[in-house]
Amino acid sequence: MERNYQSLINGIFVCALPAVNTVLENENIQMVMDLRAEAGENEGENHPNRLVIPLIDGKPNQSKLLEDAIQAAVHAYHEGKQVVLH
């Protein structure tokens, strides 16, 4: 079986949008972090712990958004949660 997602470190996965459902089916994911610029709050997968932090390629002054995303992922990791970033 080919996996269309990757494990960054134990419990933190990364994938493109088409693979989110596969990750959710195969792993015990407790948080879905959507980093896509085009992501809408009510769009995509219906996961109870979905966090949308839209990062836009080439846009200046996104350091606060990037920091928020990193802090959320680190916090979830320290709580022992499985996280997927896409």
C-alpha positions in Angstrom: 0.0 0.0 0.0 1.4 3.4 -1.1 1.2 6.1 1.5 0.6 9.6 0.0 1.6 11.3 3.2 4.8 11.5 5.3 5.6 11.4 9.0 7.8 14.3 9.9 8.4 13.1 13.5 6.5 10.6 15.7 2.9 11.8 15.6 3.3 14.7 13.2 2.3 14.0 9.6 2.3 16.2 6.4 0.4 15.8 3.2 -1.5 17.6 0.4 -5.2 18.1 0.6 -6.1 14.9 -1.4 -4.4 12.7 1.2 -6.0 14.2 4.3 -8.8 11.5 4.4 -6.2 8.8 4.0 -4.2 10.1 6.9 -7.4 10.3 9.0 -8.3 6.7 8.1 -4.8 5.3 8.8 -3.6 7.3 11.8 -5.1 8.3 15.1 -5.2 12.1 14.2 -6.4 14.4 16.9 -5.7 17.7 15.1 -5.8 18.8 11.4 -3.9 21.9 10.7 -4.8 23.5 7.4 -2.1 25.9 6.2 -3.4 26.6 2.8 -4.0 30.2 1.8 -7.2 29.3 0.0 -8.6 27.3 3.0 -11.9 28.5 4.3 -13.1 28.0 7.8 -16.0 25.9 6.7 -14.3 24.1 3.8 -12.8 20.7 3.5 -12.8 17.9 6.0 -15.0 18.0 9.0 -12.7 17.2 11.8 -13.6 18.4 15.3 -10.1 19.8 15.9 -9.4 21.5 12.7 -7.2 24.6 12.9 -7.0 26.9 9.8 -3.9 29.1 9.6 -3.7 30.4 6.0 -0.1 31.1 4.9 0.3 32.9 1.5 3.4 32.3 -0.6 5.4 35.5 -1.0 3.3 37.6 1.3 5.3 39.7 3.8 4.6 40.0 7.5 3.2 36.5 8.1 5.6 35.7 11.0 2.8 35.9 13.6 0.7 33.3 11.6 3.7 31.1 11.2 4.5 31.4 14.9 0.9 30.5 15.7 1.1 27.4 13.5 4.3 26.3 15.1 3.1 26.8 18.6 -0.1 24.9 18.0 1.8 22.0 16.5 4.4 21.9 19.3 1.6 22.2 22.0 -0.3 19.3 20.4 2.9 17.3 20.1 3.7 17.8 23.8 0.2 16.7 24.7 0.9 13.5 22.8 -1.6 14.3 20.0 -1.3 13.1 16.4 -1.3 16.0 14.0 -1.5 16.3 10.3 -0.4 19.5 8.5 -1.5 20.3 5.0 
